[in-house]
Amino acid sequence: MMKKYIVLTMAALLPLAACKKSFVDQTDPNAITVSNYFTSETGVAQAVNGAYAALRSGTNIGENSGLYTDERSDDTGRDDAQSNSGEPFQFGNFSILAGNTFLLSHWLDLYQAITRCNIITSNIDKVTFSAANVKQEYLAQTEFIRALMYFQLVRKWGPVPLVTKQLSSSADVTANTYRQSEAAVYAQIVADLKDALTSDLPNLQTGDNAGRVGKAAINGLLGQVYLTMASTLADNKAANLASANTYLTACYNMRSFGALSTVAYAVVFDVSKKSTNPEAIFEIVNKQGDINYSSSIAANNQALGETINSQKIGLGVGGNVTRDLILDYEANDPRAAFSVKYAASTQVQDYFITKYRDVSAAAGLNGYGGNNTPIMRYADIILMLAEVNMDLGNNTAAIQYLDMVRARAGMPLYAVASADPAYAAKYPTLKLAILHERRVELAFEHQRWFDLIRFFTTDELVTFFHAKSQAAFGNAKLANFTTKDRYYPIPLSEYQLDPVKMYQNAGY
């Protein structure tokens, strides 16, 4: 758990995203100068903690960041009159404008984390370390975070500015204010992660180091990156798939348990057992009862008249779920009963998210929960292994991995399920069966949108959305979804910095 004083130190060192004029603006007249800060191992440790702290925000990839992923997909939405207007609704309604301030906040927050990482990588050589491996471990964690941020950016916006050093002058800012190709961004992501793998980090971080990066997380992210490159970039598909299989397998082999079925699904999300959850690979750690570092997701998701998530009284519709997702759960799938619930209040009468719960006395009436935010876990890795083996033409292995997840959930294995006419009609191919399994297994873990853009081309994605039932999708208009929605628009203020080099995405 990161201490409060560390975050405050980093806040003094680095300007907040909301104060930035652009993604590369790093000027803060009140900041501690870098030359005075990077003078000891302790200073570096605090700087690295500050990079981790940047991830916690709901405008970064923290627990309340579903607006930028889940609401963009077909899993969650908005069904109350008040939230069906204004900027947040634009995300799920596929009517987002370049001037959307929520979108700008997300862009700036991702780059703020990159800025923190760049300051570390640009200045770490100034510090004398007691041992070389300590320096390399700090650098590896920083490179992972930077890679993770760029992976978010490139999948959401396509070509983006690529900055890997501290910018110290207006000339530096101007020189870096331009979009670089997706291939260039992916190359930097891969370079960071491969360098991180040369460190002496443990495979998995536990105990007091829970929430930090280990080699399993680096391998897992690298595997996902290669898998995404295989479906996104025109070149080297076979090589990218082979690399994805290599690194995903390496991550899988670093697990601390045997069969996935030995780790109950409910245990993975049991807040009282989170410190011994063997499925966690990388997550943001929250502290129960702590006003600054607690989780708010249980309380935020709670619907009016319900008590399942939190002792805090819910006043609205909670974390809204589309009927489209509800209808995708198979009969008797225990993941449905654990993840969603119908709120019977006459003011709601809809499903809400229950996957994250904390009704403990420690969380209390204010809903200061202890749920960790999952970024990567083993069911995700196993299903990506199913996906990559399918893409490599090894359906036998793909089905074996798929069945690991289905068996843990107590669902019929694929051979049995695919013989059921109802299942076969909904998921007539192995590809659609894997996509379905990822949806119900990883619901509300901010994976669905990224799965959709990996499984489908842009044209296929338009067809996929338009084939859905509007009645099962909520108030957002499916007809609004077009090829432009594969990417977000470049935030207006960023485009205006240089309309040529910061050119706008098509359709906006």
Secondary structure, DSSP 8 states (H G I E B T S, - for coil): ---HHHHHHHHHHS--GGG-SSTT----TTS--HHHH-SSHHHHHHHHHHHHHHTTSTTTTSTT-GGGTTTTTTSB---STTTTSSHHHHHHTT---TT-HHHHHHHHHHHHHHHHHHHHHHHGGGS--SSHHHHHHHHHHHHHHHHHHHHHHHHHHSSB----S---SHHHHHHH-S-B-HHHHHHHHHHHHHHHTTS---SS--GGGTTS--HHHHHHHHHHHHHHHHHHSSS-HHHHHHHHHHHHHHHHTT-SSSSGGGS-HHHHT-GGGGGG-TTEEEEE---TT-TTT-B-HHHHH-BTT--SSBSS---B--SBB-HHHHTTS-TT-HHHHHHEEEE--TTT-EEEE-SS-B--TTTTTTT-B---EEEEEHHHHHHHHHHHHHHTT-HHHHHHHHHHHHHHTT---HHHHTTSHHHHHH--SHHHHHHHHHHHHSTTSS-HHHHHHHHS-HHHHHHHHHTS-GGGT-SS-GGG--GGGGS----HHHHTT-TTTT---TT-
